[in-house]
Amino acid sequence: MELEEQVMTLIVSAGSCRSMLMEAMRHSRNGEFAQAEQLVEQARGALHAAHAVQTQLIEADAGEGKLPVQIVMVHAQDHVMNAVLLMDLTQEMIAIHRRLPPCGDKQQSIRGNGLLTVFLLPHLRSKEGGASGLMPIS
């Protein structure tokens, strides 16, 4: 595989991974855990493909600077790094979403509006029952 093709494979595979993980988090937020987990597995496959190419590049370079470092290579590595980070974060978000109570009509807005209202707000309440300078949530 030519260097240019390897770089493009890194970008495409990592980009696909990222897209699937973002979709997985949306499903998780809506309580659709089976779909979320399926997307995580598909994303893991895309990330594995990117990692395989990255390993080939590292082996070809052998730590001796044999490969040219062009901006597109840096860009590709940035995509891979972000995909790896997003994989970890997505798995954490799914675990957190699993711990949330089931959503009724009123609670749906709480789940959709973020975790602040569910996890952080109760801990920020003062002893007097106020919300430590936070605006009230309707």
DSSP file with accessible surface (Angstrom, degrees, kcal/mol):
  #  RESIDUE AA STRUCTURE BP1 BP2  ACC     N-H-->O    O-->H-N    N-H-->O    O-->H-N    TCO  KAPPA ALPHA  PHI   PSI    X-CA   Y-CA   Z-CA
    1    1 A M              0   0  120      0, 0.0     2,-0.0     0, 0.0     5,-0.0   0.000 360.0 360.0 360.0 130.0    0.0    0.0    0.0
    2    2 A E     >  -     0   0  149      1,-0.1     4,-2.4     4,-0.0     5,-0.2  -0.314 360.0-113.1 -67.6 156.1    1.4    3.4   -1.0
    3    3 A L  H  > S+     0   0   45      1,-0.2     4,-2.6     2,-0.2     5,-0.2   0.909 117.2  52.6 -57.7 -44.1    2.0    6.0    1.7
    4    4 A E  H  > S+     0   0  160      1,-0.2     4,-2.3     2,-0.2    -1,-0.2   0.909 110.1  48.4 -61.4 -40.2   -0.8    8.3    0.3
    5    5 A E  H  > S+     0   0  109      2,-0.2     4,-2.3     1,-0.2    -1,-0.2   0.890 110.4  51.6 -67.4 -38.1   -3.2    5.4    0.4
    6    6 A Q  H  X S+     0   0   23     -4,-2.4     4,-2.2     2,-0.2    -2,-0.2   0.924 109.7  49.5 -63.7 -43.4   -2.2    4.6    4.0
    7    7 A V  H  X S+     0   0    6     -4,-2.6     4,-2.2     1,-0.2    -2,-0.2   0.927 111.9  48.0 -62.2 -44.4   -2.8    8.2    5.1
    8    8 A M  H  X S+     0   0   92     -4,-2.3     4,-2.9     1,-0.2     5,-0.3   0.889 108.8  54.3 -66.3 -34.8   -6.2    8.3    3.4
    9    9 A T  H  X S+     0   0   38     -4,-2.3     4,-2.7     1,-0.2     5,-0.3   0.911 107.5  51.1 -64.1 -40.5   -7.1    5.0    5.1
   10   10 A L  H  X S+     0   0    0     -4,-2.2     4,-2.4     2,-0.2     5,-0.3   0.946 113.4  44.5 -58.7 -48.6   -6.2    6.5    8.4
   11   11 A I  H  X S+     0   0   29     -4,-2.2     4,-2.4     2,-0.2    -2,-0.2   0.940 117.4  43.4 -64.4 -48.0   -8.4    9.5    7.8
   12   12 A V  H  X S+     0   0   84     -4,-2.9     4,-2.6     2,-0.2     5,-0.2   0.934 116.7  45.8 -66.9 -45.6  -11.4    7.6    6.4
   13   13 A S  H  X S+     0   0   18     -4,-2.7     4,-2.3    -5,-0.3    -2,-0.2   0.935 116.4  44.4 -65.1 -45.6  -11.3    4.8    9.0
   14   14 A A  H  X S+     0   0    1     -4,-2.4     4,-2.6    -5,-0.3    -1,-0.2   0.897 113.8  51.3 -67.0 -37.6  -10.9    7.2   12.0
   15   15 A G  H  X S+     0   0   21     -4,-2.4     4,-2.4    -5,-0.3    -2,-0.2   0.905 110.5  48.3 -65.8 -40.5  -13.6    9.5   10.5
   16   16 A S  H  X S+     0   0   52     -4,-2.6     4,-2.5     2,-0.2     5,-0.2   0.920 110.5  52.1 -64.1 -42.4  -16.0    6.6   10.2
   17   17 A C  H  X S+     0   0    0     -4,-2.3     4,-2.4    -5,-0.2    -2,-0.2   0.945 109.8  48.9 -57.6 -48.4  -15.2    5.5   13.7
   18   18 A R  H  X S+     0   0  123     -4,-2.6     4,-2.4     1,-0.2     5,-0.2   0.925 110.4  50.4 -60.2 -45.7  -15.9    9.0   15.0
   19   19 A S  H  X S+     0   0   71     -4,-2.4     4,-2.0     1,-0.2    -1,-0.2   0.920 111.5  48.0 -60.9 -43.9  -19.2    9.2   13.1
   20   20 A M  H  X S+     0   0   37     -4,-2.5     4,-2.4     1,-0.2    -1,-0.2   0.892 111.4  50.7 -65.4 -37.8  -20.4    5.9   14.5
   21   21 A L  H  X S+     0   0    0     -4,-2.4     4,-2.3     2,-0.2    -2,-0.2   0.895 108.3  51.2 -69.2 -38.2  -19.5    6.8   18.0
   22   22 A M  H  X S+     0   0   56     -4,-2.4     4,-1.8     2,-0.2    -1,-0.2   0.921 112.0  47.6 -63.6 -40.8  -21.3   10.1   17.9
   23   23 A E  H  X S+     0   0   82     -4,-2.0     4,-2.4    -5,-0.2    -2,-0.2   0.902 108.5  55.6 -66.2 -38.4  -24.4    8.2   16.6
   24   24 A A  H  X S+     0   0    0     -4,-2.4     4,-2.7     1,-0.2    -2,-0.2   0.911 106.2  50.9 -60.7 -41.1  -23.9    5.7   19.4
   25   25 A M  H  X S+     0   0   32     -4,-2.3     4,-2.6     2,-0.2    -1,-0.2   0.888 108.0  52.3 -65.9 -36.8  -24.0    8.4   22.0
   26   26 A R  H  X S+     0   0  114     -4,-1.8     4,-1.4     2,-0.2    -2,-0.2   0.933 111.5  46.5 -63.4 -43.3  -27.2    9.8   20.6
   27   27 A H  H  <>S+     0   0   41     -4,-2.4     5,-2.9     1,-0.2     3,-0.2   0.921 112.3  50.9 -63.1 -42.5  -28.8    6.4   20.8
   28   28 A S  H ><5S+     0   0    0     -4,-2.7     3,-2.1     1,-0.2    -2,-0.2   0.918 105.4  55.2 -61.5 -44.1  -27.5    6.0   24.3
   29   29 A R  H 3<5S+     0   0   91     -4,-2.6    -1,-0.2     1,-0.3    -2,-0.2   0.846 108.8  49.6 -58.6 -31.7  -28.9    9.3   25.4
   30   30 A N  T 3<5S-     0   0   72     -4,-1.4    -1,-0.3    -3,-0.2    -2,-0.2   0.325 121.9-107.6 -90.0   6.4  -32.3    8.1   24.1
   31   31 A G  T < 5S+     0   0   32     -3,-2.1     2,-1.4     1,-0.2    -3,-0.2   0.606  78.5 134.3  79.8  13.3  -32.0    4.9   26.1
   32   32 A E     >< +     0   0   69     -5,-2.9     4,-2.0     1,-0.2    -1,-0.2  -0.579  20.2 160.4 -95.7  72.8  -31.5    2.8   22.9
   33   33 A F  H  >  +     0   0   43     -2,-1.4     4,-2.9     1,-0.2     5,-0.2   0.817  64.8  57.3 -72.1 -33.1  -28.6    0.8   24.3
   34   34 A A  H  > S+     0   0   78     -3,-0.2     4,-2.2     2,-0.2    -1,-0.2   0.940 111.2  44.2 -62.9 -44.4  -28.7   -2.1   21.9
   35   35 A Q  H  > S+     0   0   83      2,-0.2     4,-2.3     1,-0.2    -2,-0.2   0.903 113.4  52.0 -65.5 -40.6  -28.2    0.2   18.9
   36   36 A A  H  X S+     0   0    0     -4,-2.0     4,-2.2     1,-0.2    -2,-0.2   0.940 110.8  46.6 -60.8 -46.9  -25.5    2.1   20.8
   37   37 A E  H  X S+     0   0   69     -4,-2.9     4,-2.2     1,-0.2    -1,-0.2   0.882 110.1  53.6 -65.5 -36.5  -23.6   -1.0   21.6
   38   38 A Q  H  X S+     0   0  120     -4,-2.2     4,-2.1    -5,-0.2    -1,-0.2   0.928 110.0  47.6 -63.5 -42.4  -23.9   -2.2   18.0
   39   39 A L  H  X S+     0   0   16     -4,-2.3     4,-2.8     1,-0.2    -2,-0.2   0.882 108.4  54.9 -66.9 -36.7  -22.5    1.1   16.7
   40   40 A V  H  X S+     0   0    1     -4,-2.2     4,-2.5     2,-0.2    -1,-0.2   0.926 108.4  49.1 -61.9 -41.8  -19.6    0.9   19.2
   41   41 A E  H  X S+     0   0  107     -4,-2.2     4,-1.6     2,-0.2    -2,-0.2   0.908 112.1  47.7 -64.9 -41.8  -18.7   -2.5   17.9
   42   42 A Q  H  X S+     0   0   95     -4,-2.1     4,-1.8     2,-0.2    -2,-0.2   0.917 112.1  50.2 -64.1 -41.1  -18.8   -1.3   14.3
   43   43 A A  H  X S+     0   0    0     -4,-2.8     4,-2.9     1,-0.2     5,-0.2   0.888 105.1  57.5 -64.0 -37.1  -16.7    1.7   15.3
   44   44 A R  H  X S+     0   0   86     -4,-2.5     4,-2.5     1,-0.2    -1,-0.2   0.896 105.2  51.5 -61.3 -37.2  -14.2   -0.6   17.0
   45   45 A G  H  X S+     0   0   44     -4,-1.6     4,-2.0     2,-0.2    -1,-0.2   0.918 110.7  47.1 -65.1 -43.1  -13.7   -2.4   13.7
   46   46 A A  H  X S+     0   0   17     -4,-1.8     4,-2.1     2,-0.2    -2,-0.2   0.907 112.8  49.5 -64.8 -40.5  -13.0    0.9   11.9
   47   47 A L  H  X S+     0   0   24     -4,-2.9     4,-2.8     1,-0.2    -2,-0.2   0.897 107.9  54.0 -66.6 -36.8  -10.6    1.9   14.7
   48   48 A H  H  X S+     0   0  135     -4,-2.5     4,-2.4    -5,-0.2    -1,-0.2   0.909 107.5  51.0 -62.1 -41.7   -8.9   -1.5   14.4
   49   49 A A  H  X S+     0   0   41     -4,-2.0     4,-1.8     2,-0.2    -2,-0.2   0.920 111.9  46.9 -62.2 -42.7   -8.4   -0.9   10.6
   50   50 A A  H  X S+     0   0    0     -4,-2.1     4,-2.6     1,-0.2    -2,-0.2   0.921 111.7  50.9 -64.5 -42.7   -6.9    2.6   11.3
   51   51 A H  H  X S+     0   0   99     -4,-2.8     4,-2.7     1,-0.2    -2,-0.2   0.880 106.1  55.3 -64.6 -36.0   -4.6    1.1   14.0
   52   52 A A  H  X S+     0   0   39     -4,-2.4     4,-2.0     2,-0.2    -1,-0.2   0.928 111.3  43.9 -62.7 -43.1   -3.4   -1.6   11.7
   53   53 A V  H  X S+     0   0    8     -4,-1.8     4,-2.4     2,-0.2    -2,-0.2   0.917 111.8  53.5 -67.6 -40.9   -2.3    1.0    9.1
   54   54 A Q  H  X S+     0   0   35     -4,-2.6     4,-2.4     1,-0.2    -2,-0.2   0.920 108.1  50.9 -60.1 -40.8   -0.8    3.1   11.9
   55   55 A T  H  X S+     0   0   47     -4,-2.7     4,-2.7     1,-0.2    -1,-0.2   0.910 108.0  52.5 -63.5 -40.9    1.2    0.1   13.1
   56   56 A Q  H  X S+     0   0   85     -4,-2.0     4,-2.4     1,-0.2    -1,-0.2   0.914 110.1  49.0 -60.3 -41.9    2.5   -0.5    9.5
   57   57 A L  H  X S+     0   0    7     -4,-2.4     4,-2.1     2,-0.2    -2,-0.2   0.907 110.9  49.1 -65.9 -41.6    3.6    3.1    9.3
   58   58 A I  H  X>S+     0   0  108     -4,-2.4     4,-2.2     1,-0.2     5,-0.5   0.924 112.5  48.0 -64.2 -42.6    5.4    3.0   12.6
   59   59 A E  H  <5S+     0   0  139     -4,-2.7    -2,-0.2     1,-0.2    -1,-0.2   0.895 111.1  50.8 -64.8 -39.5    7.2   -0.3   11.6
   60   60 A A  H  <5S+     0   0   52     -4,-2.4    -1,-0.2     1,-0.2    -2,-0.2   0.868 113.3  45.4 -66.2 -35.3    8.2    1.2    8.2
   61   61 A D  H ><>S-     0   0   36     -4,-2.1     3,-2.3    -5,-0.2     5,-0.7   0.839  85.4-164.5 -76.9 -32.1    9.6    4.3    9.9
   62   62 A A  T 3<5 -     0   0   50     -4,-2.2    -3,-0.1     1,-0.3    -4,-0.1   0.759  64.1 -72.9  53.0  27.5   11.4    2.2   12.6
   63   63 A G  T 3 <S+     0   0   71     -5,-0.5    -1,-0.3     1,-0.1    -4,-0.1   0.684 118.0 104.3  67.7  15.1   11.9    5.3   14.7
   64   64 A E  T < 5S-     0   0  142     -3,-2.3    -2,-0.1     0, 0.0    -1,-0.1   0.269  94.8-108.2-112.7   7.8   14.5    6.6   12.3
   65   65 A G  T   5 +     0   0   60      1,-0.1    -3,-0.1    -4,-0.1     4,-0.1   0.824  69.7 143.2  72.0  30.0   12.6    9.2   10.4
   66   66 A K      < +     0   0  126     -5,-0.7    -5,-0.1     2,-0.1    -1,-0.1   0.764  54.6  70.0 -73.5 -26.9   12.4    7.2    7.2
   67   67 A L  S    S-     0   0   39    -10,-0.1     2,-0.2    -9,-0.1    -6,-0.0  -0.761  90.2-115.5 -93.6 139.6    8.8    8.4    6.4
   68   68 A P        -     0   0   66      0, 0.0     2,-0.9     0, 0.0    -2,-0.1  -0.491  22.2-138.8 -70.5 136.5    8.2   12.0    5.4
   69   69 A V        +     0   0  120     -2,-0.2     2,-0.3    -4,-0.1    -2,-0.0  -0.855  33.4 169.4-100.0 101.0    6.2   14.0    7.9
   70   70 A Q    >>  -     0   0  113     -2,-0.9     4,-2.0     1,-0.1     3,-0.8  -0.709  49.2-104.7-107.1 164.0    3.7   16.1    5.9
   71   71 A I  H 3> S+     0   0  141      1,-0.3     4,-2.8    -2,-0.3     5,-0.2   0.859 120.6  57.3 -58.7 -34.1    0.8   18.0    7.2
   72   72 A V  H 3> S+     0   0   55      2,-0.2     4,-2.3     1,-0.2    -1,-0.3   0.872 105.4  51.1 -67.2 -32.1   -1.6   15.4    5.8
   73   73 A M  H <> S+     0   0   21     -3,-0.8     4,-2.5     2,-0.2    -1,-0.2   0.928 111.0  47.7 -68.0 -42.6    0.1   12.7    7.9
   74   74 A V  H  X S+     0   0   74     -4,-2.0     4,-2.2     1,-0.2    -2,-0.2   0.924 111.6  51.4 -62.2 -42.8   -0.2   14.9   11.0
   75   75 A H  H  X S+     0   0   86     -4,-2.8     4,-2.1     1,-0.2    -2,-0.2   0.918 110.0  49.2 -60.0 -44.5   -3.9   15.4   10.1
   76   76 A A  H  X S+     0   0    0     -4,-2.3     4,-2.1     1,-0.2    -2,-0.2   0.918 110.7  49.1 -63.1 -44.7   -4.4   11.7    9.7
   77   77 A Q  H  X S+     0   0   55     -4,-2.5     4,-2.7     1,-0.2    -1,-0.2   0.870 108.0  55.5 -64.8 -34.3   -2.7   10.9   13.1
   78   78 A D  H  X S+     0   0   75     -4,-2.2     4,-2.5     2,-0.2    -1,-0.2   0.918 106.5  50.7 -63.3 -41.9   -4.9   13.6   14.7
   79   79 A H  H  X S+     0   0   52     -4,-2.1     4,-2.1     2,-0.2    -2,-0.2   0.918 111.1  48.3 -61.5 -43.1   -8.0   11.8   13.4
   80   80 A V  H  X S+     0   0    3     -4,-2.1     4,-2.4     2,-0.2    -2,-0.2   0.942 110.9  50.1 -64.1 -46.3   -6.8    8.5   14.8
   81   81 A M  H  X S+     0   0  109     -4,-2.7     4,-2.4     1,-0.2    -2,-0.2   0.925 111.4  48.6 -59.4 -43.7   -6.0   10.1   18.2
   82   82 A N  H  X S+     0   0   67     -4,-2.5     4,-2.8     1,-0.2    -1,-0.2   0.882 109.8  52.2 -65.4 -37.2   -9.5   11.7   18.4
   83   83 A A  H  X S+     0   0    1     -4,-2.1     4,-2.1     2,-0.2    -1,-0.2   0.912 109.4  49.4 -65.3 -41.1  -11.2    8.4   17.4
   84   84 A V  H  X S+     0   0   63     -4,-2.4     4,-1.8     2,-0.2    -2,-0.2   0.944 113.8  45.8 -63.1 -46.0   -9.3    6.6   20.2
   85   85 A L  H  X S+     0   0   91     -4,-2.4     4,-2.5     1,-0.2    -2,-0.2   0.927 111.8  51.3 -63.1 -43.4  -10.3    9.3   22.8
   86   86 A L  H  X S+     0   0   25     -4,-2.8     4,-2.9     1,-0.2     5,-0.2   0.857 104.5  58.0 -66.1 -31.9  -13.9    9.3   21.6
   87   87 A M  H  X S+     0   0   10     -4,-2.1     4,-2.1     2,-0.2    -1,-0.2   0.954 109.5  44.5 -60.4 -48.1  -14.1    5.5   21.9
   88   88 A D  H  X S+     0   0   88     -4,-1.8     4,-1.9     1,-0.2    -2,-0.2   0.932 115.6  47.0 -62.4 -45.8  -13.2    5.8   25.6
   89   89 A L  H  X S+     0   0   89     -4,-2.5     4,-2.7     1,-0.2    -2,-0.2   0.893 109.9  53.1 -65.3 -39.3  -15.6    8.7   26.2
   90   90 A T  H  X S+     0   0    0     -4,-2.9     4,-2.6     1,-0.2     5,-0.2   0.925 107.8  50.6 -63.0 -43.3  -18.4    7.0   24.3
   91   91 A Q  H  X S+     0   0   71     -4,-2.1     4,-1.9    -5,-0.2    -1,-0.2   0.905 112.1  48.1 -62.6 -38.5  -18.1    3.9   26.5
   92   92 A E  H  X S+     0   0  123     -4,-1.9     4,-2.3     2,-0.2    -2,-0.2   0.914 110.9  50.4 -66.6 -42.6  -18.2    6.1   29.6
   93   93 A M  H  X S+     0   0   56     -4,-2.7     4,-3.1     2,-0.2    -2,-0.2   0.903 109.1  51.0 -64.3 -40.7  -21.2    8.0   28.4
   94   94 A I  H  X S+     0   0    3     -4,-2.6     4,-2.2     2,-0.2    -1,-0.2   0.932 109.9  50.5 -62.4 -42.6  -23.1    4.8   27.6
   95   95 A A  H  X S+     0   0   46     -4,-1.9     4,-0.9    -5,-0.2    -2,-0.2   0.916 112.7  46.7 -61.3 -41.6  -22.3    3.5   31.1
   96   96 A I  H >X S+     0   0   49     -4,-2.3     3,-1.0     1,-0.2     4,-0.7   0.938 110.5  51.7 -65.9 -46.3  -23.6    6.8   32.6
   97   97 A H  H >< S+     0   0   10     -4,-3.1     3,-0.9     1,-0.3    -1,-0.2   0.857 103.9  58.6 -60.6 -33.3  -26.7    6.8   30.5
   98   98 A R  H 3< S+     0   0  125     -4,-2.2    -1,-0.3     1,-0.2    -2,-0.2   0.800 103.0  54.2 -64.6 -28.0  -27.5    3.2   31.7
   99   99 A R  H << S+     0   0  196     -3,-1.0    -1,-0.2    -4,-0.9    -2,-0.2   0.618  87.4 100.1 -82.7 -13.6  -27.5    4.5   35.3
  100  100 A L  S << S-     0   0   12     -3,-0.9     3,-0.1    -4,-0.7    -3,-0.0  -0.414  84.2-102.4 -71.1 150.0  -30.1    7.2   34.6
  101  101 A P        -     0   0   61      0, 0.0    -1,-0.1     0, 0.0    -2,-0.1  -0.314  50.2 -83.1 -67.3 155.9  -33.7    6.5   35.5
  102  102 A P        -     0   0  120      0, 0.0     2,-0.6     0, 0.0     5,-0.1  -0.264  53.3-111.2 -56.6 148.1  -36.1    5.5   32.7
  103  103 A C        -     0   0   42     -3,-0.1     2,-0.2   -73,-0.1    -3,-0.0  -0.739  34.2-179.1 -93.6 122.0  -37.5    8.5   30.9
  104  104 A G     >  -     0   0   40     -2,-0.6     4,-1.9     1,-0.0     0, 0.0  -0.366  54.7 -80.9 -93.2-172.4  -41.1    9.5   31.2
  105  105 A D  H  > S+     0   0  161      1,-0.2     4,-0.7     2,-0.2     3,-0.1   0.935 132.6  41.4 -59.4 -46.0  -42.4   12.6   29.3
  106  106 A K  H >> S+     0   0  175      1,-0.2     4,-0.7     2,-0.2     3,-0.6   0.912 116.6  48.2 -69.4 -40.9  -41.1   15.0   32.0
  107  107 A Q  H 3> S+     0   0   78      1,-0.2     4,-2.4     2,-0.2     5,-0.2   0.726  93.8  76.3 -75.3 -19.4  -37.8   13.2   32.5
  108  108 A Q  H 3X S+     0   0   76     -4,-1.9     4,-2.6     1,-0.2    -1,-0.2   0.916  94.8  50.7 -56.9 -40.2  -37.1   13.0   28.7
  109  109 A S  H <X S+     0   0   64     -4,-0.7     4,-1.8    -3,-0.6    -1,-0.2   0.866 107.9  53.0 -67.9 -32.9  -36.2   16.6   28.7
  110  110 A I  H  X S+     0   0   47     -4,-0.7     4,-0.5     2,-0.2     7,-0.2   0.957 112.2  44.0 -65.4 -47.4  -33.8   16.1   31.6
  111  111 A R  H >< S+     0   0   13     -4,-2.4     3,-1.0     1,-0.2    -2,-0.2   0.935 116.4  47.5 -62.7 -43.3  -32.0   13.3   29.8
  112  112 A G  H 3< S+     0   0   35     -4,-2.6    -1,-0.2     1,-0.2    -2,-0.2   0.782 107.2  56.8 -70.1 -25.9  -31.9   15.2   26.5
  113  113 A N  H 3< S-     0   0  128     -4,-1.8    -1,-0.2     1,-0.3     3,-0.2   0.467 116.9 -94.3 -88.5  -2.6  -30.6   18.4   28.2
  114  114 A G    <<  -     0   0   29     -3,-1.0     4,-0.4    -4,-0.5     3,-0.3  -0.409  33.9 -75.0 118.4 172.6  -27.6   16.8   29.7
  115  115 A L  S  >>S+     0   0   38      1,-0.2     4,-3.0     2,-0.2     5,-0.8   0.610 103.2  86.4 -85.7 -12.1  -26.2   15.2   32.7
  116  116 A L  I  >>S+     0   0   87      1,-0.2     5,-2.7    -3,-0.2     4,-0.7   0.928  91.3  47.1 -55.9 -46.9  -25.8   18.4   34.8
  117  117 A T  I  45S+     0   0   33     -3,-0.3    -1,-0.2    -7,-0.2    -2,-0.2   0.819 119.4  39.4 -67.6 -28.9  -29.4   18.3   36.0
  118  118 A V  I  45S+     0   0   42     -3,-0.4    -2,-0.2    -4,-0.4    -1,-0.2   0.907 131.2  16.5 -88.7 -44.9  -29.2   14.6   37.0
  119  119 A F  I  <5S+     0   0   61     -4,-3.0     4,-0.4     2,-0.1    -3,-0.2   0.858 129.1  33.8-101.5 -41.5  -25.8   14.2   38.5
  120  120 A L  I >X<S+     0   0   98     -5,-0.8     4,-1.1    -4,-0.7     3,-0.8   0.896 104.5  63.9 -88.9 -40.8  -24.3   17.5   39.3
  121  121 A L  H >><S+     0   0   13     -5,-2.7     3,-1.1     1,-0.3     4,-0.8   0.900  99.2  53.7 -56.9 -45.6  -27.2   19.7   40.5
  122  122 A P  H 34 S+     0   0   72      0, 0.0     3,-0.5     0, 0.0    -1,-0.3   0.865 110.6  49.1 -58.5 -29.6  -28.1   17.6   43.5
  123  123 A H  H <4 S+     0   0  154     -3,-0.8    -2,-0.2    -4,-0.4    -3,-0.1   0.664 106.6  56.1 -82.2 -17.2  -24.5   17.9   44.7
  124  124 A L  H << S+     0   0   75     -3,-1.1    -1,-0.2    -4,-1.1    -3,-0.1   0.517  79.3 114.0 -92.6  -5.6  -24.4   21.7   44.2
  125  125 A R     <  -     0   0  122     -4,-0.8     6,-0.2    -3,-0.5     2,-0.1  -0.416  64.1-130.4 -68.0 138.1  -27.4   22.4   46.4
  126  126 A S    >   -     0   0   39      4,-2.3     3,-1.9    -2,-0.1    -1,-0.1  -0.328  27.5-100.2 -81.1 172.2  -26.5   24.3   49.6
  127  127 A K  T 3  S+     0   0  207      1,-0.3    -1,-0.1     2,-0.1    -2,-0.1   0.786 122.6  60.3 -63.9 -26.9  -27.7   23.3   53.1
  128  128 A E  T 3  S-     0   0  168      1,-0.1    -1,-0.3     2,-0.0     3,-0.1   0.487 121.6-106.2 -80.0  -3.2  -30.5   25.9   52.9
  129  129 A G  S <  S+     0   0   52     -3,-1.9    -2,-0.1     1,-0.3    -1,-0.1   0.411  80.0 127.5  94.6  -3.3  -31.9   24.1   49.8
  130  130 A G        -     0   0   35      1,-0.1    -4,-2.3    -5,-0.1    -1,-0.3  -0.244  68.3-113.8 -78.9 175.9  -30.7   26.7   47.3
  131  131 A A    >   -     0   0   19      3,-0.3     3,-3.3    -6,-0.2    -6,-0.2  -0.300  44.7-106.4-111.4  47.0  -28.8   25.9   44.2
  132  132 A S  T 3  S-     0   0   73      1,-0.3     3,-0.1    -2,-0.1    -7,-0.1   0.787  85.2 -42.3  38.5  50.7  -25.4   27.6   45.0
  133  133 A G  T 3  S+     0   0   84      1,-0.3    -1,-0.3     0, 0.0     2,-0.2   0.547 105.4 133.7  81.6   3.2  -25.9   30.5   42.5
  134  134 A L    <   -     0   0   70     -3,-3.3    -1,-0.3   -10,-0.1    -3,-0.3  -0.619  62.0-107.6 -86.6 150.7  -27.3   28.4   39.7
  135  135 A M        -     0   0  159     -2,-0.2    -1,-0.1     1,-0.1     0, 0.0  -0.469  44.2 -98.0 -70.9 145.0  -30.4   29.4   37.8
  136  136 A P        -     0   0  122      0, 0.0     2,-0.5     0, 0.0    -1,-0.1  -0.319  32.9-132.1 -64.2 147.7  -33.5   27.4   38.7
  137  137 A I              0   0   93     -3,-0.1    -3,-0.0   -20,-0.0     0, 0.0  -0.884 360.0 360.0-103.3 126.0  -34.4   24.6   36.3
  138  138 A S              0   0  162     -2,-0.5     0, 0.0     0, 0.0     0, 0.0  -0.498 360.0 360.0 -90.2 360.0  -38.0   24.4   35.1
